[in-house]
C-alpha cells in the first residue's frame, strides 16, 4: 500500500478540521469571524459552525464581541499539568526551601490553569508558626497577590482570555478600570504587595517567575506575617528583596531548561 493511501485510510476529517481551527487561531490576534476562518482555510463557512460550537463549549475557543472566535488558554493550562510543571517544581523546591529559611516565612508556587491560580508547590515556614496553602488549591485571580501577578505579566489580550475563563468558573462581576491600572503598576514595580483579603494581619507578597518572553509562567508568593517572637526575622522590605531574588533565580533556571530543550 502506498504511503499516501495509508495516510488516507487513517484520516479523521472532523479532528483535522478542529486542529486546523486551533492552529489558525493560535497565530492571530483579536480573533476571527466564522467567515474569516472559512476563507483562510479555503472551506465553506457552514462546515465550521458545529466544530466551533463544540470548541467553545469545551473551552478551547471563546467568542469575542458576539461574532469573533479566539483561542483560550485551555491548551496552555493542560500543558502546565504535564512534565513542565513537574520540572518547574523540581527546580523550585530547593529555592523555596532556602527562601523559607532566610525569610522565616512559608511560600507557595502558583500557576494559571483553566481559569484559576493553582498552588503547585508549598514550603512550610521553618518555625512552628506560618501560613500555608495546600497544594492543588485554586485561588482567585482577582483578590490574591498570585492572581494579580499572573495577570499583570501577560498581554492585554491574554489577560482578557484569562479573566473570561475565570468568570465562567467563578461567576464574579467584571473588573473596573482601576483594577487594570493596578495590574500595570504591579508590572512596573515588579511584584505585588497587598493586605490579604482572606486573613487579617497577612500581607500577600508575590513575584513573577518569567519566561524568556517576559510572561509570567508562575508566581512565587509569601503570605507574610509579622513574627513578634522572632526579632531577628527579616522585616517586610527585606522579605520582598529575598522573594524577588528567589523568583529571578527560578526564572533563570526555567529559561535555561527551556533553551536546552529546544537546542
Secondary structure, 3 states (H helix, E strand, C coil): CCHHHHHHHCCCHHHHHHHHHHHHHHCCCCCEEHHHHHHHCCCCHHHHHHHHHHHHHCCCEEEECCCEEEECCHHHHHHHCCHHHHHHHHHHHHHHHHHHHHHCCCEEEEEEECCEEEEEEEECCCCCCCCCCCCCCEECCCCCHHHHHHHHCCCHHHHHHHHHHHHHHHCCCCCCHHHHHHHHHHHHHCEEEEECCCCCCCEEEEEEEECCCCCEEEEEEEEECCCCCCCCCCCHHHHHHHHHHHHHHHHHHHHHHHHHHHC
